[in-house]
Amino acid sequence: MKAIKAWVLILTSVLVYYPIFVSPSFDYLKLSVQWSPSYCNNYPGYCDKNKVADNFNIHGLWPSNFSNPQPQYCARSTFDPTKLGSKQTTLTYIWKNLERGKPDSKFWRYEWTKHGTCMTQDQVEYFQLVIDLYKIYVFTLYPKLINMGVEANATSPYPLQKLNTNFKGLLNGNTPEITCTRWQSSSTQLAEIRICFSKNGPTIMNCLTSGNSCKKDVYLLPSTTVKLMG
């Protein structure tokens, strides 16, 4: 319980700070968070089971466009994790590299190089913004889902319409993008939630794409399904 309280303190004590974006080549931002058990169900041979929990793990913050492809690899910028200072402690908790044997910082470096450099040339600004958005919109997302009757389990899927309605209610009336992957032979499991923001603010907004990878019923699988694998 003390550990949980410590993490709450870390995540709730961060002041919200938004960088001034240097690149005009994107229309909005997309925060992608993965349901960590689904990653391991998809890649059981590569997954670090010790890092899996019933929560949303950051995948990345992506500059995106309404019609054109996402900008990627916009500048040559060396990633230096030491510049992040104490932020590394928070990132290790909310942005894990679920690939077995790979440090978390390798995942951060990849996302910064591919996406972050298209937003700002200051990596500290990029990661601070990710922390702020996670704190506001994602940190309590799963506990609130439980209160709404949606809890991870391996036996009963949830109607996609119900998940859409619940997420929209928890995101100030804004619709996220929900993506799924195959589970067993004919079912789908929740893979990621992508929350969209205008680049001015950033202010949360409706995602214009809803994705078509989910069937009408979706499993929200618990971490125990991963730990039971060989």
Secondary structure, 3 states (H helix, E strand, C coil): CHHHHHHHHHHHCCCCCCCCCCCCCCCEEEEEEEEHHHHHHHCCCCECHHHCCCCEEEEEEEEECCCCCCCCCCCCCCCCHHHHCCHHHHHHHHCCCCECCCCHHHHHHHHHHHCHHHCCCCHHHHHHHHHHHHHHHCCCHHHHHHHCCCCCCCCCCEEHHHHHHHHHHHCCCCCCEEEEEEECCCEEEEEEEEEEEECCCCCEECCCCCCCCCCCEEECCCCHHHHCCC
